Amino acid sequence: MFCPKCKTDRAHRSHRKGPLELLASWVAIYPYRCKDCGHRYLRFRYAEPDPGPSSHGEREVQATRNAMAWKRKRREFLLYGVGVLCFLAFLYYITREHGGGGSPEGG
């Protein structure tokens, strides 16, 4: 999210203050605040995305950030997958029948 005042991409969703912003949030208009300049503004949540970086350096920085985010997501998927597999192995272990002896009882 780009700040309309200083044009950096350090703006983030802010907490709602007062009844006006609470009412505005019912129609998807949320407050945002810039981390750099502190500017606070309202914006429609589903508005067209801000124009991206224009210079080569900004595009390179954005590509690096995207690569880091994808790497972090891959790591999370791997950890969740291993956790699910461990949980399934544990369930299999506690629900399987434990065989007692060599010969079946009965007749």
Helices and strands as residue ranges (DSSP letters): E 11-13, H 18-25, E 29-34, E 40-44, H 56-95
